[in-house]
Amino acid sequence: MRMIRSIVLCLITAAVAFGQARKEFEVASIKPTAEDPVLQATAGLTINGSQVRIQSVPLKDYIGMAYEMRLNQIIGPDWLGTQRFDIAGKIPDGGKEDDVTEMLQSLLADRFQLKTHREMKEFPVYVLEITKAGFKAAQTLTEEETKNVRISNIKAGGNAEGAMIDFGNGSMLILGQTTLESKKMPMGIFADMLSRFLDRPVVDKTDLKASYDMTLSLTPEDRLTMLIRSAVSAGIVLPPQALRLLDTASHDSLNSSMGKYGLTLRSSREQLEVLVVDSMQKTPTEN
């Protein structure tokens, strides 16, 4: 599952060791994403052999992919979440799929002049943990099977009807009309994806390593605010009246529904690493 963590929500740590050759795409093109229909967004990642294609992804998500950071742990200008681009790249001979994140780091530095630094910051968070009743969700993949799953194709989309993040191999998260459904989902990835639908990072402290199915019932009010937050994460510009609904938002029905699986979200504060964008160009240099 290493290639999941960054999209939707997020892929692999990519720190270049001293003395290693810099990892770069052999060739790469960057184009602004064509405008989606109003209040609708689609995005995707496909790795087919040496060909890498990433479509309709905001710059903030690219930074998250390259540095394995949740969106709400990336500090920078607001336009990082709205400037969307399509990237096509070729992995050079001898390169590996696991090198893609380092290649993205190089591409962002070369073409967008991205400069960053890391620091620690205290955040309000939700801690995902097991209740005293014990965990009760159906296991769909064992720990070993989960560890060995490789994701090369990720698709995400949403509109007023709902949102979906599809990781392939039957693993997906679906925000429907009345439910939030996860299928074949590792708990760490589930926590990362919840961060896109809630007002603060979700930190997984369940220590569960397998993959599970869950269907969580939502009130119309909670479902609407989660949909709004996911749209904002996808870079959709919403009218002020929609954003004002977040002022009174809750996740009560989500937390209540999680209780039947022996899970809960507990409010807390934690020191988390953040990636600070010191400088970055809005548009890339020419292909």
Buried (B, 14 or more C-beta within 10 A) or exposed (E): BBBBBBBBBBBBEBEEEEEEEEBBBEEBBBEEBEEBEEBBBBBBBBBEEBEBBBBBBBBBBBBBBBBBBBBBBBBBBEEBBBBBBBBBBBBBEEBEBBBBBBBBBBBBBBBBEBEBEEEEEEBEBBBBBBBEEEBBBEBBBEEEEBEEBEBBBBBBBBBEEBBBBBBBBBBBBBBBEEBBBBBBBBBBBBBBBBBBBBBBBBBBBBEBEBBBBBBBBBBEBBBBBBBBBBBBBBBBEEEEEBBEEBEEBEBEBBBBBBBBBBBBBEEBEEEBEBBEBEEBEEEBEEE
